[in-house]
Amino acid sequence: MNASVFLETRRHVGPIDSRMFGGFLEHIGRAVYGGVYDPGNSLSDTSGFRKDVIEALRRMRMPVVRYPGGNFVSNYDWRDGIGPKERRPARPDFAWKTIEPNTFGVDEFVAWCQKLGTSPMMVVNLGTGTAKDAAELVEYCNLPRGTYWSDRRVANGVKAPYAIKLWGLGNEMDGPWQAGHVPPEVYAQRAAQAAQLMKGLDPTIELVLAGSSSCLMPTYMAWDRVLLEYCWDHVEYIAAHRYSGNPASDTPRFLAEGVEVDRILEDYASLIGYVRALKKSNKKVYLAFDEWNVWYRERHRDYTWWQGAPPLLEEIYNLEDALVVAQFLNSFIRHADVVKVACLAQIVNVIAPVVTRPDGLLIQSIYYPFVLYSEHATGIALVPMIDSPTYRAGDRGDVPVLDGAASFNPEQSAIGVFLVNRSLEHDLKVDVTLCDRSIKRVKDVKVLSGDDPKAANWWDDRDMVKLVRGKAKLQDDGRVQVHVPAPGLAVFDLELSK
Ligand code: AHR
């Protein structure tokens, strides 16, 4: 099968914010305890941080990591997690029915971020917490010294303020499962009050409203509209979440998942535009897609209550999941004018690209697209014109076989190209034409593919899904022809002539 992609460096939607390649770490299951934090393990450093985890995550180049939840945050008191560890209380965690020992808190998280080379995105509790609690966390983190909470940070051994820039105003407050769930008008008031106090202490921070938890919620968009109308002047972003799934094992339909992601991004772009027009505002509010991934297998809630760090949501990822992850990223790049922040949910053990055991670490399939995109998608987001055959994707109708995105880095004179072949049967021969510049060479063609979309890496066979070298050729007429296997992902750079 053949398809074509036409690119032009002047046809773009603006810069790609590197925070599009963020992650999310929640206090849940073995994400923190036994995941990033495992004191006493020979694989951990003197702070108790797993060195192998840090090394694997470093290759993902996440500029920001959201913390500490998720559902967890909505009944969390950040004060429980500071100061001498022996004095920190163990608490029941309302969200996941486990015991939270609080031996890892704000200070440990920021220290871990510094080791990893990332920035924290701190979410405050607007479920059971107050605006004052949220503001005091800003005081603890961002004020230099001379006030009660900033002095407590200094007393806890951290002289320089953390200067945390990005803050989340609660989590999924539209969900009846959320501690402190309220109607949108009430949450909007809470968020505005918290924003007023938080920015009153540090006007340089940026705030994210908790938008709809899913496009399947009956209040989808209505919830978001109320919040944006009420909080428009207080915030920089609204959050969206999506977890994709293939419960009916309908892979052709699942592999058209990017269509749904596009639609969500366009819904938000329209809503933001509507509220902006309503307000006659010059301000722009952007999207923080601060939870996204594939998650549908490990969704049961028959917990064994009140354990320490039981395995929860430990999804095993296969090739088709990785191709859906690639489509999320394609969609984010194509909508880089809307999406400024996005956080893969999550990063270790819990619905994660990286899995630990006490004696080692495993890389899951979804790790690979993320690593490729965060490396190659830099600069500005091009608008690709794609000419592709279509296929029947169940109730999603006829969908293009080829899903693609591209970036242009003027400093490096390079174009990153990201192509997903959604077909289960037909390899694609894709012609890439760059309309306004000439291509010097094709670099670094990487492919993720395989005969079995259900193939997954696990401890006994860790290389079932891995990157291999792909095939592409610069032709005499200046076009590049690349082979994208079915189903599969191909990522490569085009080096441009000066
Ligand atoms: O990431 C797992 C959970 O999914 C988060 O705690 C919550 O925000 C979402 O529903």
Boltz pocket constraint, residues with backbone or C-beta under 6 A from the ligand:
constraints:
  - pocket:
      binder: B
      contacts: [[A, 26], [A, 69], [A, 70], [A, 71], [A, 72], [A, 171], [A, 172], [A, 213], [A, 291], [A, 345], [A, 346]]
      max_distance: 6.0
